[in-house]
Amino acid sequence: MKVHLYGNVLNNSYTLCKFLRKRGVNATMFLDNWSNHEQDYPWREDSSLSPTNLPEWIKYYNYKPGKLTFHFPNQEMKKMIKDFADCDVALVNNVGAIIAMRAKVPYFMYSLGTCLDMALIGDKIKKAIINLSHFQRPNALLTTLVLGGLQKRAIKKADRVGILMGYQIDTHARKLGIMHKIELMRLPWDIQKYEKNDDPELKKNYSEVDLVYFMPTRHVWQTLWEHDFCKGNDKFIRAFAKFVKDDKPNVKLICVKKGPDVSVSMKLISDLEIEEYVEWIDEMNKDGIRAYNSLDNIIIVDQFGHDDWKQRWPNNREFGIGFSAIGYEAMSARNVLISTFTDLQFYDNTAPPVFMAFSEDEIYVKLVETLKLSAEERKTVGEKGFEFFHKYHNWESTTDNFIRQLENILKSDD
């Protein structure tokens, strides 16, 4: 079975392609410069790689397609589509559905969120109007207007559609009329890469504090309307301020300079007069993330959403939020995780061993609880998180499920 992959959000195609090949599948990943985010390129995941040093199973087309290029392919895209068509079946994500549709090959499209969101043109236009009424710039409206219709057609033409976030079934799949072709999938994760590997210098830097709260989440919280998803960094920062003022712990909060609201987060920290407890670091590749995850006294902090989410999604019964890559990394590294998580149904209605919190008060309670944990108790919680995550996201069973989907598509085309 010859499989071509395209669409590398958070390096998912890179990881999937590696695992497919490990299972003996003739898989090739196609890569161009479509994404504006460094996190979507293999060299972010593996620092030994670069645009000029890639494995033979990655075909890199060093050009940047514009939005209109997907409607009117230029010579570079035509060449890529022609090459992409030389496969038995395609495995695609994001705008990869458009590439596969143009290549006229059978394809399985899986969504990590934005793939389906882009196709809900009416919802995007409504949000844009609300944005403007709040004096906010419409987020990704141009992309939706230019590509939304094409993306919707490509999704509907997909042989099967993989849903990797359970809450998107009602909010997206049902609206798009694709319920008859969805499959619930889980993303394979390279768990082994997150085994603890001490960085002596980093360890020394934080040896004087009892706990390090590491929040690598991008800072997106100032408005409910401008961005696709609010991370709720402000809620955590305010809860952390109460924590350090009331409980006087010997702790440090590490924030990453990533996201549109970094400056307002810095101002909030200054206004709360907790700067001595907070350290800002530059955005880093996965080697850096793994180094911080290897600290013995680390607590990982992820995302918390917006308190007023119901204003934006009035028809939703509950606030839908699953694990992000940060949560994946924390559990892979056997670390304690503080985050909002509601996607229980997607995990057999099993509550993960995570310090779950949504409101500012709940976050404060979890901060106090994590402070009271002994090193041995943190280790126990981390082991339980690892076992939970390994059960659902180990590369063997998750990759085999993708292979089954691809094989079923080929069987149905016979």
Order of alpha helices (4+ residues) and beta strands (2+ residues): beta-alpha-beta-alpha-beta-alpha-beta-alpha-beta-alpha-alpha-alpha-beta-beta-alpha-beta-alpha-beta-alpha-beta-alpha-beta-alpha-alpha-beta-beta-alpha-alpha-alpha
